[in-house]
Amino acid sequence: MKEVASGQNLVIPQLIVGLGNPEQKYERTRHNIGFAAVDSIANMWHTSLSENRKFKAEFGEGRGIKSDKIYLLKPLTYMNKSGQAIRTVLDWYKLPQNSVLIIYDDMDLPMGRLRLRLSGSAGGHNGMKSAIAHLGTQKFPRLRIGIGKPKNAAAESRDPNTIGHVLGKFSPEESQLMTQVLKLVVEAVELSLRQGIEKAMSLYNSRSVSLPED
């Protein structure tokens, strides 16, 4: 957290984490959109990611908008153990918990929508449950990317329709939409680095992307 001249504390990320599962079979699935988001950020910043065995993750160091050092992380521990890698990086670089921005999928948001928050519960997401458990707090920023709900899905997370939806791949039309969403994600992250999470919340939580109708 950084302090500006007015005395107001701005929450500015230093570690940007995308949640997902390793292995090729999970690539481009809805549950791995957090990985895709970090890849998009890395590409935009010309930052290379490589496997770091100490962190059990793909990891990269880059320079933020104000030339501050920014760390990018994709845990390779599988979703339900994501917090291990996050905690290791925080301890290694001596970063505060609220300097972490975690990006992940959310079925409760429709496709084309983003939602930034400064804190909150896991909302049933196993990756976030692990992150909260290892950080020992819910008070860190997160950016949820809407993947929508499947048709005829039951409320339980173990419902086969729900599991199939989360671990399924985007259709060609949905992939087009998510390409535009990921551009918004990069913009929102860059604004949060310049002016803080709350400013990005005010501008991007109301934005949405939709495909043009034929």
C-alpha positions as a Markdown table, in Angstrom:
| # | Residue | x | y | z |
|---|---|---|---|---|
| 1 | Met | 0.0 | 0.0 | 0.0 |
| 2 | Lys | 1.4 | 3.4 | -1.0 |
| 3 | Glu | 0.6 | 6.8 | 0.4 |
| 4 | Val | 0.0 | 9.9 | -1.8 |
| 5 | Ala | 0.5 | 13.5 | -0.9 |
| 6 | Ser | -3.0 | 14.1 | 0.3 |
| 7 | Gly | -2.5 | 11.5 | 3.0 |
| 8 | Gln | -5.0 | 9.1 | 1.3 |
| 9 | Asn | -3.7 | 5.5 | 1.2 |
| 10 | Leu | -3.9 | 4.0 | -2.2 |
| 11 | Val | -4.0 | 0.2 | -2.6 |
| 12 | Ile | -1.6 | -0.4 | -5.5 |
| 13 | Pro | -0.7 | -4.0 | -6.5 |
| 14 | Gln | 2.8 | -5.3 | -6.4 |
| 15 | Leu | 2.1 | -9.0 | -7.0 |
| 16 | Ile | -0.5 | -9.9 | -9.7 |
| 17 | Val | -1.7 | -13.5 | -9.5 |
| 18 | Gly | -3.8 | -15.5 | -12.0 |
| 19 | Leu | -5.5 | -18.6 | -10.8 |
| 20 | Gly | -5.8 | -21.8 | -12.9 |
| 21 | Asn | -4.7 | -25.4 | -13.2 |
| 22 | Pro | -1.5 | -26.7 | -14.8 |
| 23 | Glu | -1.6 | -29.4 | -17.5 |
| 24 | Gln | -2.4 | -29.0 | -21.2 |
| 25 | Lys | -5.9 | -30.4 | -20.8 |
| 26 | Tyr | -6.9 | -27.3 | -18.7 |
| 27 | Glu | -5.6 | -24.7 | -21.2 |
| 28 | Arg | -8.2 | -22.3 | -22.5 |
| 29 | Thr | -10.9 | -23.5 | -20.1 |
| 30 | Arg | -13.1 | -21.1 | -18.2 |
| 31 | His | -11.5 | -22.0 | -14.9 |
| 32 | Asn | -8.1 | -21.0 | -16.3 |
| 33 | Ile | -9.1 | -17.4 | -17.3 |
| 34 | Gly | -6.9 | -16.1 | -14.5 |
| 35 | Phe | -3.9 | -17.7 | -16.2 |
| 36 | Ala | -4.9 | -16.2 | -19.5 |
| 37 | Ala | -5.2 | -12.8 | -17.8 |
| 38 | Val | -1.7 | -12.9 | -16.5 |
| 39 | Asp | -0.4 | -14.1 | -19.8 |
| 40 | Ser | -2.1 | -11.1 | -21.5 |
| 41 | Ile | -0.5 | -8.7 | -19.0 |
| 42 | Ala | 2.9 | -10.3 | -19.5 |
| 43 | Asn | 2.6 | -10.0 | -23.2 |
| 44 | Met | 1.6 | -6.4 | -23.0 |
| 45 | Trp | 4.5 | -5.6 | -20.7 |
| 46 | His | 7.0 | -7.8 | -22.7 |
| 47 | Thr | 7.6 | -9.7 | -19.4 |
| 48 | Ser | 8.7 | -13.3 | -19.7 |
| 49 | Leu | 7.2 | -16.0 | -17.4 |
| 50 | Ser | 9.2 | -19.1 | -16.5 |
| 51 | Glu | 8.9 | -21.9 | -14.1 |
| 52 | Asn | 10.2 | -21.1 | -10.6 |
| 53 | Arg | 10.6 | -24.3 | -8.5 |
| 54 | Lys | 11.0 | -22.4 | -5.3 |
| 55 | Phe | 7.6 | -20.8 | -5.8 |
| 56 | Lys | 6.0 | -23.8 | -7.5 |
| 57 | Ala | 4.7 | -21.4 | -10.1 |
| 58 | Glu | 5.4 | -19.6 | -13.4 |
| 59 | Phe | 6.9 | -16.3 | -12.3 |
| 60 | Gly | 8.1 | -13.1 | -13.9 |
| 61 | Glu | 9.4 | -9.7 | -12.8 |
| 62 | Gly | 8.5 | -6.6 | -14.7 |
| 63 | Arg | 8.2 | -2.8 | -14.4 |
| 64 | Gly | 4.9 | -1.2 | -13.7 |
| 65 | Ile | 3.5 | 2.0 | -15.0 |
| 66 | Lys | 5.6 | 4.1 | -12.6 |
| 67 | Ser | 8.7 | 1.9 | -13.1 |
| 68 | Asp | 8.0 | 0.1 | -9.8 |
| 69 | Lys | 8.9 | -3.6 | -9.8 |
| 70 | Ile | 5.8 | -5.8 | -10.4 |
| 71 | Tyr | 5.7 | -9.5 | -10.0 |
| 72 | Leu | 3.5 | -11.8 | -12.0 |
| 73 | Leu | 2.5 | -15.3 | -10.8 |
| 74 | Lys | 0.7 | -18.4 | -12.1 |
| 75 | Pro | 0.7 | -21.0 | -9.3 |
| 76 | Leu | 1.3 | -24.6 | -10.6 |
| 77 | Thr | 0.1 | -26.3 | -7.5 |
| 78 | Tyr | -3.5 | -26.9 | -8.9 |
| 79 | Met | -6.3 | -24.6 | -7.9 |
| 80 | Asn | -7.0 | -25.8 | -4.4 |
| 81 | Lys | -3.4 | -25.2 | -3.3 |
| 82 | Ser | -2.9 | -21.9 | -5.0 |
| 83 | Gly | -2.3 | -20.1 | -1.7 |
| 84 | Gln | 1.0 | -21.9 | -1.1 |
| 85 | Ala | 2.8 | -20.2 | -4.0 |
| 86 | Ile | 1.3 | -16.8 | -3.2 |
| 87 | Arg | 2.4 | -17.0 | 0.4 |
| 88 | Thr | 5.9 | -18.1 | -0.6 |
| 89 | Val | 6.3 | -15.1 | -2.9 |
| 90 | Leu | 5.0 | -12.7 | -0.3 |
| 91 | Asp | 7.4 | -14.0 | 2.3 |
| 92 | Trp | 10.4 | -14.1 | -0.1 |
| 93 | Tyr | 9.9 | -10.4 | -1.2 |
| 94 | Lys | 8.5 | -9.3 | 2.1 |
| 95 | Leu | 5.3 | -7.9 | 0.6 |
| 96 | Pro | 2.2 | -7.0 | 2.5 |
| 97 | Gln | -1.0 | -9.1 | 1.9 |
| 98 | Asn | -2.9 | -6.2 | 0.4 |
| 99 | Ser | -0.3 | -5.8 | -2.3 |
| 100 | Val | -1.6 | -9.0 | -3.9 |
| 101 | Leu | -4.2 | -8.7 | -6.8 |
| 102 | Ile | -5.7 | -12.1 | -7.6 |
| 103 | Ile | -7.5 | -12.6 | -10.9 |
| 104 | Tyr | -9.9 | -15.5 | -11.3 |
| 105 | Asp | -13.1 | -16.8 | -12.9 |
| 106 | Asp | -16.6 | -16.2 | -11.4 |
| 107 | Met | -19.8 | -18.0 | -12.4 |
| 108 | Asp | -21.9 | -15.4 | -10.6 |
| 109 | Leu | -20.9 | -12.7 | -13.1 |
| 110 | Pro | -22.1 | -12.9 | -16.7 |
| 111 | Met | -19.6 | -13.2 | -19.5 |
| 112 | Gly | -18.3 | -9.8 | -20.5 |
| 113 | Arg | -18.2 | -8.4 | -17.0 |
| 114 | Leu | -15.4 | -7.7 | -14.5 |
| 115 | Arg | -15.6 | -7.0 | -10.8 |
| 116 | Leu | -12.8 | -5.5 | -8.8 |
| 117 | Arg | -13.0 | -5.6 | -5.0 |
| 118 | Leu | -10.6 | -4.6 | -2.2 |
| 119 | Ser | -11.6 | -7.6 | 0.0 |
| 120 | Gly | -14.2 | -10.3 | 0.4 |
| 121 | Ser | -14.9 | -14.0 | 0.9 |
| 122 | Ala | -13.9 | -16.9 | -1.4 |
| 123 | Gly | -17.4 | -17.2 | -2.7 |
| 124 | Gly | -17.0 | -20.9 | -3.1 |
| 125 | His | -13.9 | -20.6 | -5.3 |
| 126 | Asn | -11.4 | -23.2 | -4.3 |
| 127 | Gly | -8.4 | -21.2 | -5.4 |
| 128 | Met | -9.5 | -18.2 | -3.3 |
| 129 | Lys | -10.3 | -20.4 | -0.3 |
| 130 | Ser | -6.6 | -21.5 | -0.5 |
| 131 | Ala | -5.4 | -18.0 | -0.9 |
| 132 | Ile | -7.4 | -16.7 | 2.1 |
| 133 | Ala | -6.2 | -19.6 | 4.2 |
| 134 | His | -2.5 | -19.1 | 3.4 |
| 135 | Leu | -2.6 | -15.3 | 3.7 |
| 136 | Gly | -4.6 | -15.4 | 6.9 |
| 137 | Thr | -6.9 | -12.6 | 5.7 |
| 138 | Gln | -9.7 | -11.7 | 3.2 |
| 139 | Lys | -8.4 | -8.2 | 3.0 |
| 140 | Phe | -6.6 | -8.2 | -0.4 |
| 141 | Pro | -7.7 | -7.1 | -3.8 |
| 142 | Arg | -9.2 | -9.4 | -6.3 |
| 143 | Leu | -10.5 | -9.1 | -9.9 |
| 144 | Arg | -13.2 | -11.5 | -10.9 |
| 145 | Ile | -13.9 | -12.3 | -14.6 |
| 146 | Gly | -17.4 | -13.4 | -15.4 |
| 147 | Ile | -17.8 | -16.8 | -17.1 |
| 148 | Gly | -21.6 | -17.0 | -16.6 |
| 149 | Lys | -23.6 | -20.0 | -15.4 |
| 150 | Pro | -24.4 | -23.1 | -17.4 |
| 151 | Lys | -28.0 | -23.8 | -18.2 |
| 152 | Asn | -29.9 | -26.1 | -15.8 |
| 153 | Ala | -27.1 | -26.0 | -13.3 |
| 154 | Ala | -28.0 | -26.8 | -9.6 |
| 155 | Ala | -26.8 | -24.6 | -6.8 |
| 156 | Glu | -24.2 | -27.1 | -5.6 |
| 157 | Ser | -20.7 | -26.7 | -6.9 |
| 158 | Arg | -20.5 | -30.4 | -7.4 |
| 159 | Asp | -23.3 | -30.4 | -9.9 |
| 160 | Pro | -22.1 | -32.1 | -13.1 |
| 161 | Asn | -23.3 | -29.3 | -15.3 |
| 162 | Thr | -21.4 | -26.8 | -13.1 |
| 163 | Ile | -18.2 | -28.8 | -13.2 |
| 164 | Gly | -18.5 | -29.4 | -16.9 |
| 165 | His | -19.1 | -25.6 | -17.5 |
| 166 | Val | -16.1 | -24.5 | -15.4 |
| 167 | Leu | -13.7 | -27.0 | -16.8 |
| 168 | Gly | -15.0 | -26.7 | -20.4 |
| 169 | Lys | -13.5 | -24.6 | -23.1 |
| 170 | Phe | -14.9 | -21.4 | -24.5 |
| 171 | Ser | -16.9 | -21.6 | -27.8 |
| 172 | Pro | -15.4 | -19.7 | -30.7 |
| 173 | Glu | -17.9 | -16.9 | -30.1 |
| 174 | Glu | -17.1 | -16.8 | -26.4 |
| 175 | Ser | -13.4 | -16.8 | -27.2 |
| 176 | Gln | -13.9 | -13.6 | -29.3 |
| 177 | Leu | -15.7 | -12.1 | -26.3 |
| 178 | Met | -13.1 | -13.1 | -23.8 |
| 179 | Thr | -10.3 | -11.6 | -26.0 |
| 180 | Gln | -12.0 | -8.2 | -25.6 |
| 181 | Val | -12.6 | -8.9 | -21.9 |
| 182 | Leu | -8.8 | -9.6 | -21.4 |
| 183 | Lys | -8.0 | -6.2 | -23.0 |
| 184 | Leu | -10.3 | -4.6 | -20.3 |
| 185 | Val | -8.5 | -6.6 | -17.6 |
| 186 | Val | -5.1 | -5.3 | -18.7 |
| 187 | Glu | -6.5 | -1.7 | -18.8 |
| 188 | Ala | -8.0 | -2.1 | -15.3 |
| 189 | Val | -4.8 | -3.5 | -13.9 |
| 190 | Glu | -2.7 | -0.7 | -15.4 |
| 191 | Leu | -5.1 | 1.9 | -14.0 |
| 192 | Ser | -4.8 | 0.3 | -10.6 |
| 193 | Leu | -1.0 | 0.6 | -10.8 |
| 194 | Arg | -1.3 | 4.3 | -11.7 |
| 195 | Gln | -4.2 | 5.4 | -9.4 |
| 196 | Gly | -5.0 | 2.6 | -7.1 |
| 197 | Ile | -7.6 | -0.2 | -7.0 |
| 198 | Glu | -10.5 | 2.0 | -6.0 |
| 199 | Lys | -10.1 | 4.2 | -9.0 |
| 200 | Ala | -10.0 | 1.1 | -11.3 |
| 201 | Met | -13.1 | -0.2 | -9.5 |
| 202 | Ser | -15.0 | 3.0 | -10.2 |
| 203 | Leu | -14.3 | 2.8 | -13.9 |
| 204 | Tyr | -14.3 | -0.9 | -14.8 |
| 205 | Asn | -16.9 | -2.4 | -12.5 |
| 206 | Ser | -19.6 | -0.8 | -14.6 |
| 207 | Arg | -18.0 | -1.8 | -18.0 |
| 208 | Ser | -19.2 | -4.7 | -20.0 |
| 209 | Val | -18.3 | -6.3 | -23.3 |
| 210 | Ser | -20.7 | -8.0 | -25.7 |
| 211 | Leu | -20.3 | -9.4 | -29.2 |
| 212 | Pro | -21.9 | -7.4 | -32.1 |
| 213 | Glu | -25.1 | -8.9 | -33.3 |
| 214 | Asp | -25.3 | -10.3 | -36.8 |
